[in-house]
Amino acid sequence: MLKQISTLALGGIAAVALATTGANANLVTNGDFSSYVGPAVGGQVDFNETLNGWTLETTSGGTGASGSNSYTFVEGSATDATTGVTGNDGLVALKGGAGGVTAPSGTGTFLAMDPAYPVNQTDPSAFIAITQNVTGLSVGQQYTLSFAYGASQQTNHNGSITAGWTVNMGGSQIATVSKAGGSSTDTTGGFSGWFTDSITFTATSTSEVLSFIGQSTQSESLPPFALLTDVSITPNTSTVPEPSTVSMLGMVLIGLGGLIYRRRNKTA
């Protein structure tokens, strides 16, 4: 009987540990944009690249952002941005060596979006967004959304630029971040460097749409680029554990109590 109790205890502990590990897993698919279908060295999203887990959309009732009517690229290696990736308009490279700086995740892969294209500020409320339907959320649970971002400018263009993101979760704005492009070698559009941000939100549904909406005050002719990588959503560990985890632990303890009680009665 003692052997049975020990086995159950170990099994229960392992189950709870597995449940806790699952609870801490990243709920965002392809958060570093390293999983895509298309050229091995990166390319233009919805033109010659398809991003796994993500969708390009336009806000404010736009007509869509696929193919040539968006200017969003996957930089597939640490040198793509400086050598250029193939898009609808030929090779596209970024100033300041954005791709030459390893992305925070270490994969070197990131998203580069020109927020001024194709709307060109004719409708200030219409921008390109990269979105994902995040599932597996628990209503009332707090989560931490983390991501890395920056700004740069396309090579062979000049002028100061600022680019960034408005972040929405479930249709509600939870953050706005932006950076000016600039570096020690190019103060009018070079790579800004990588910055990280973390936002806490409470889930109101078991699935919610995560949106990064490109933002810039510049025109399409410059053009500005907002950079993004390392997107993750994990449960806030300071909040109450998920109900399934608590229930599992409770069942394990009840089972152990019952076995110990029967063991004592048999001994008596």
N, C-alpha and C positions, 0 to 999 in steps of 0.2 A: 504493500500500500504506500509506503514511504517513497518507493521508486516511482509509483504512479503520480504522487503529489509533486515530486521533483520534476517529472516530465511535464506535467501540466503547467507548473510554475514557469519552467523555461519556455514552454510554448507560448504561454500568455505574455511573458515579457517580450519575447521575440515579436509577437503579433503587435503589441503596443508600439514597440520600436519601429516596426515597419510602417505602422499607421502614422507615427510621428514623422518619419522620414518622408512619406508620401505627402504629408501636409506641408512640408517645407519645400517641396519641389516647385520649380518655376512653371507657372501656368501659361506663360507666353510661348508660343511655338516659333522657333527660328528667330529668337530675339537678337542675334548678332548678324542676321541676314546672310549667313554662310551657306544656307540651303536654297539653291535655286536651279532652274532648268534653263540652259542656254550656254553661251560662250564660257569657256573655262576661266577667262580672265575678266569676267564681268561685262556688263552691258546696260542697255536702257530697258527699264522695267516696262513690260507690256509691249515692247517693240521686238527685242530679241532675247529678253529675259523674263522668266516667270518666277516670282518669289513664293516659296512655299509658306503657307499660313497667312499671307498678307494680301490686301486688295487695295488698289489705287482708286480713289474716288475724288469727285469735286464737291465742295460744299455749296450751300446756297442754291440748290436745285440745278447744278451744272449738268452738262451733257455727257459727262464721263471724262476719264483721264487716261484712256488707253492709247498705246502706240505713240504717234507723233504729236498728239496734243497734250503731252506732259513732258517734263524734262527732269526725269527721276532716274538715277543710275545706281547700280550695285557695283561697288568697288571690290573686286574679288580677290585682291592680293595687296600686299603692302606697297607695291610700286605702281598699281593701276592709275592712281590719280596723277602721277607725274608723267607717265608715258601715255596716258589716255586710254579710254575704253570706247568701243564701237557703239554709236547710237544712230538715230535716224539722220542726223546731220554730219556724220563722220566721226572722227576721233574727238573725244571730249576729255580734257585734262584740267586739273585744278591748280591754282596758284599756291605757293607756299609749301608744297610737298605734303599735302594732307595724307596722301596714300603712302608717302615715305615714312610717316610716323605710325608705328604699329598701333592699331586700335587697342583700347583698354583690355579687350577680351583676349588679345594675343593672336586672334585669327587673322587680323588685318582686314577683315571684311566690315563694310559699313554702307549705309544708304546716303546718297547725296541728292538732294532735291532743290531745284530752282523754284522758289515759291512764286516768283513773278511771271512764270510761264504756265499756261497760255493766257491767263486773265489780264496781265499787264495793268493791274489796278483799275481797269474800267469798272469793275464792281468790287469795291473794297471788302465786301463780305464774302467774296467767292475765292477760295483757295484750294490747292491740291491737298489731299489728305491720304495718309497711309493708314489702313485700318485692319483690325483683327477682332473677331468675335471670341472673347475669352470665356471659356466654360470651366466648370468645376468649382465655382465660387459658392460660399455658404452665406446666406442672407444674414446680415447683422455682424458678420466677421470683419475685422479690420485687416487690410492688406497694405503692403508697401510696394509701390511702383518705383523702380529705379531705372535709370538710363544714362547714357553718355551722349553728349552733343557738342557741336562746334559750328564754325562758319568758315567758308572759303569763297573764292571767286574763280570763274573759268579763266584759263590762261588766254593771252592775247586780248584781254579786256582790261580797262583801267577805270578806277574810281572807288571811293570808299563804299563799303557795303556792310550791312547788318542783316543777319538771317537767324531764324530760330523756329520755335514750335509752340503752338497752343495745344495743350494736352487735354483731351476729353475722355471721360470714362462714363459709359452708360448715358451719353448725351449731355453730361454736365462738365463744365470746364473745371479742371482741378489744378492747372499750372500753365504758366507762360514763361518761356525761357528764350533768350536770344544772346548772340555774341557778335561783335564787330570783327570782320576779317582784318588781319594785320599781323605782322611778324617783324623781327629785327631786320629782315632783308627787304620787306615789302609792306609798307605801312598803309597801302591803299588797296587792300584786298587779299592779303596773304592768309595763310591758315591761322586760325585763332588759337589752336590747341584744343585738347579735349577737356571737357568739364562734365561733372556728374551731378545728378539731382535725384532726390528721393522724396516721394509724396505718399502720405498715408490717406487711404480712403476706406469707407465702409461699404461693403457690397449690399445692394438693394435687390439683386436678382441672382439666380444661379448662373446666368450668362450675361455678360455686358460687353458692348463694343468699345474697344480701346482705339482712340484716334490720335494721330500726330498730324496736326495741320500746319503746313509750311507757312511761315510769316516773313515778310520783308517789306521795307518801305521804299526799296529801289525799283527801277524799271527792268524790264526783260533784257535791255541792251547791255547791261553791265557784265554778266548777270550774277546775282548772288546765289550761293548754295548753302542750304542748311544741312548739317551732317548729323547722323544718328546711328547708334549701335548699342549693344548690351542692354536690351530692354528686358526687364524681368518683373514678375508679380509674384510675391510670396506672402503667406499669412504672417501677420504681425505676431511675433512670438510673445509679446507682452500681454496679449489678450487671452481670453479663456480658450482652452483647447477645443477643437471641433467636437460636436456631440458624438460622432461615431467613435472617436478615440476614447472619450470618457465612458461611453457605453461598453466598449470592449474591455476596458480596464475593470469596470464594475462587474462584468460577467466573470472575468478571471478570478477576482477576489471572492465572489460568491461561491464559485465552484471550489476554490481552495478551502473556504470555510466549511462547506458541506462535507468534503472529504476528511478534513481534520476531525470534524464532529463525529462522523461515523467511525473513524479510526479509534477515537477515545472510547466510544460506547462498546466497541468490539473488545478492546483491551480490558475494560471493566468487567 
